[in-house]
């Protein structure tokens, strides 16, 4: 799965029963020859059939019977087989055909593969799609004869490959391209989602229940056993004509309580899901107090600079009840409690919902779309310069020796998150407390009231004495950009020539006619590309 996707999608570990849910990845499968369009394919990795717990590890550290997950895993396998266009039956070529492989082959031929144990003795459903055997772990030529022995399973010539060293990888991809049907245009368009939601939270916060409610189907396994979900599972659904990908992540607990390497892999998938998401839903279990894990997840969302919604799940279980002091629990009291505990996300909106009953689910998704729109807003340079000039004049930063800050220029240099870059004379004057003050003022004045803002404070890059001119005073003035250089930044100016008339100065420069909306489509999001780190040479002027 990871070889096909070209990314760390499924958790890889020798422990049996690691994969439980259906882990999917959409891949543009390239054609063998140029001129043929690629095929957009959704690959689904299922749990291994027949072995769901490691030997001697049927019970977890607190005594939960992991064998109870068997029915849910087999149901996910059955749904994956029934809804597929092609089944890739993976067999270990180095180990050879085992009794479990023969049993899986029989169930596939009879159309019963993945059905719960009680229904396997009935009549064949006849719904099994085409099946091809994939001989895995063919790490070199000496293993090729072992791969051909797998043809005895009755599904034609096996497809050999090695995900470890990419042996036969190109032939494997070309064979898949020929076996799969062409991608309809509508399916190719649906592959690009309008919004990616990362659903994070501690164990048993209701993440999988919420995902199934959004999908309208049992897309992931829901169990009372903590830690059921391990992989990051992408679930696609449509709501009001909008395509959304909800990413169900593993429930987190304190790192010192991790029992094995698999939990570290699950944490890695959670962090990757946050990085590729547009909006984060931080699920809080309303039936329990906020824990250190909740605070760690809030910090993770804050450091990622992603729009976040604090979702209070299971609200139907606590609404109308009384707190330890005998006061009724209301949305206002619970909001005050969250604002006090999660101060790093003071700007984030709070949604009260129930994944089990469907309370406020659609309103929460609408709010996520609104946050994504806020994160992509742009503000004109003139408006930013006027705002910061007013702020600095009213309450500017200073130090103990009487130095005062000057803001030369302000511009928005990025979106998602909105990035505001300040060019100042003394960046050291802008301490963390003053930065927070500026962020609060920006949220009051700019359309970023509920999303994180990245504020970059830089020293001025270049001085007027760097203007280059020709010997006769004619030509175009040029301002370099450090070692990289950017020529012709001031068009139509003549170095040494008399000015045709008075130029606007002071407050006149901040009017709209002297500013414009900055088009950043051709620029990157890294402000360090446009400003030097060196100190200002004229700070003492």
C-alpha positions, -999 to +999 in steps of 0.1 A: +000+000+000+027+025+009+047+016-022+017+023-044+008+056-026+044+068-024+038+078+012+035+064+048-002+056+046-006+022+064+013+013+096+040-014+088+049-037+117+056-074+120+030-077+147-002-095+134-034-076+134-020-041+131-044-029+104-080-030+114-099-004+094-100+002+057-071+025+049-075+042+016-054+063-007-062+080-040-034+076-066-030+088-101-018+056-118+006+066-146+002+048-180+030+025-194+033+048-225+031+085-230+000+100-245-024+079-225-042+097-197-035+085-161-062+066-142-073+079-108-077+049-085-086+045-049-066+017-032-079+002+000-058-017+025-077-041+047-068-060+078-052-094+075-079-121+074-080-148+100-053-134+125-065-104+144-043-105+175-007-113+181+002-146+199-001-140+236-016-105+231-053-112+231-058-089+261-044-053+263-027-039+294-060-032+312-077-065+304-098-056+273-104-086+250-091-076+216-108-106+200-141-087+203-128-066+173-129-097+150-165-091+137-158-054+130-126-062+111-142-089+090-171-065+082-147-039+070-130-066+048-163-077+033-173-041+025-140-035+008-143-066-014-179-060-023-173-024-034-141-029-054-134-033-091-104-055-085-091-076-056-054-079-051-048-111-031-014-106-015+006-138-007+041-140+008+062-157-019+090-165+006+067-182+030+048-200+002+011-211+002-002-216+037-035-232+048-048-197+056-040-187+020-060-217+006-089-208+029-089-172+016-088-184-020-117-208-014-138-180+002-130-156-027-141-182-053-173-188-034-180-151-028-179-154+010-146-137+017-148-113+046-183-123+057-189-129+094-183-165+104-219-173+110-229-165+074-201-183+055-219-216+051-247-201+031-251-199-007-225-180-027-233-144-032-216-142-066-205-107-060-167-112-058-149-089-083-120-101-104-091-114-083-054-114-090-027-128-068+002-105-059+034-123-049+050-101-023+085-101-010+100-112-043+133-094-034+154-108-063+156-133-091+160-163-068+125-157-055+108-156-089+102-194-091+085-192-057+062-165-070+051-187-100+041-215-076+013-193-064-006-198-096-019-230-081-044-209-061-064-207-093-064-169-101-041-169-130-004-159-132+007-141-101+021-105-102+055-105-085+068-074-067+089-063-037+078-032-017+111-033+002+136-028-027+111-019-056+119-051-075+094-055-104+077-022-093+073-008-128+059-041-142+035-043-112+022-007-119+019-013-156-001-045-150-024-027-126-030+000-152-041-026-178-063-045-153-082-014-140-111+002-159-108+038-173-116+066-149-149+083-156-145+121-158-169+126-128-148+103-106-117+122-115-133+155-105-146+140-072-111+130-062-102+166-054-120+174-022-132+209-012-121+205+024-099+181+044-109+177+081-085+162+106-105+148+136-082+145+166-088+137+203-079+114+231-091+078+233-128+072+232-137+108+225-161+097+198-140+103+167-150+071+148-186+076+157-185+111+143-168+098+111-195+071+106-222+097+112-207+120+085-203+091+060-237+077+067-223+042+069-201+020+092-169+032+075-146+027+106-148+003+135-165+017+166-157-001+199-157+007+236-121-007+236-097+023+238-072+025+210-092+007+184-082+030+156-046+030+147-042+042+111-053+076+098-084+067+078-096+090+050-134+090+046-149+109+017-185+122+018-206+149+003-227+175+021-248+201+003-229+195-029-195+200-013-169+172-012-152+166+022-125+143+034-127+135+071-095+120+085-102+097+115-070+095+136-059+073+164-068+083+199-039+098+218-028+091+254+003+101+274+035+091+257+048+075+289+018+051+287+027+038+251+029+000+252+046-006+218+061+009+187+027+008+170+014+036+192+043+057+181+035+050+145-001+060+152+011+093+167+032+099+136+001+093+113-019+118+135+007+145+131+008+139+093-030+142+092-028+176+110-002+188+085-023+179+054-057+191+068-074+224+061-093+225+094-089+206+126-117+193+148-105+189+183-129+166+200-135+170+237-154+143+257-180+163+276-185+135+301-149+138+314-126+165+326-100+180+304-068+161+306-032+167+298-037+149+265-064+174+255-040+202+262-012+185+242-036+181+212-046+218+215-009+227+214-004+205+184-032+223+165-018+257+176+018+250+165+005+238+131-012+272+125-043+254+113-079+267+118-094+247+147-128+240+161-131+229+197-159+203+194-176+193+226-188+158+218-214+137+237-232+169+247-265+150+249-251+130+278-244+160+300-268+187+290-291+196+319-270+179+345-252+195+374-216+201+380-198+192+413-209+225+428-245+218+421-249+243+393-266+233+360-242+226+331-249+250+303-231+259+271-220+292+286-205+276+318-187+249+297-174+275+273-159+295+302-143+263+315-127+256+281-115+291+276-098+290+310-081+256+303-072+260+266-059+295+264-037+288+234-069+284+213-087+314+227-096+325+192-110+291+181-148+287+180-166+261+201-192+237+188-215+215+210-225+184+192-232+147+195-219+122+170-243+096+182-275+115+178-264+138+150-268+170+170-252+201+153-231+180+130-240+199+098-236+232+115-201+222+126-192+213+090-205+246+078-184+264+105-153+244+092-159+258+057-162+293+071-129+290+089-112+277+058-126+307+039-112+331+066-078+314+064-076+322+027-087+359+029-064+386+016-060+422+028-047+451+008-013+465+017-028+500+022-052+488+048-025+470+067-001+499+067-029+523+080-038+498+107-003+493+120+006+530+118-024+537+141-015+509+165+022+520+167+012+556+173-012+546+201+009+520+218+042+512+202+070+489+216+100+504+233+129+493+255+144+506+288+169+529+270+143+548+251+145+532+217+113+533+197+101+510+169+095+522+133+074+502+109+086+508+074+063+485+055+035+459+061+022+433+037+004+401+037+028+375+023+008+343+025-026+326+031-036+295+050-024+306+075-026+343+068+009+356+071+016+392+079+052+405+075+064+437+092+096+455+080+108+474+111+140+491+123+145+470+155+128+435+155+141+429+191+116+455+204+087+432+193+086+409+222+062+380+227+037+400+248+036+428+222+032+402+194+001+388+212-012+424+215-008+429+178-025+396+170-055+405+191-058+439+174-055+423+140-084+399+149-105+429+158-098+449+126-091+422+100-112+392+087-091+367+106-110+367+139-113+329+143-081+316+126-044+316+136-023+344+122+014+340+115+032+374+122+067+378+109+089+407+120+119+414+099+146+441+097+148+464+067+166+447+038+183+474+018+193+510+020+191+539-004+228+540-010+225+506-028+207+522-057+228+517-088+230+542-117+249+547-149+278+572-151+258+599-169+229+598-145+206+581-170+189+547-169+168+526-145+175+526-108+181+491-094+176+478-059+193+444-053+179+418-030+209+407-009+230+380-026+201+368-049+194+402-064+162+416-079+167+441-107+145+469-119+124+472-087+119+510-093+108+514-129+109+548-146+132+564-120+164+581-130+192+582-105+205+617-101+178+633-122+155+661-109+121+650-098+092+662-120+071+673-090+064+668-053+059+632-043+034+620-017+049+617+018+037+609+053+001+600+056-005+605+019+014+574+012-012+553+031-041+562+009-057+536-013-046+553-045-010+546-035-015+509-026-029+479-043-038+443-036-006+422-037-008+392-061+012+365-044+004+337-069+040+338-082+057+341-048+063+315-021+050+315+014+085+318+030+090+355+040+128+349+044+130+349+006+121+385+005+139+400+035+174+397+048+182+387+083+210+413+087+207+443+111+197+477+098+228+498+091+210+531+098+193+522+131+211+551+148+201+578+123 
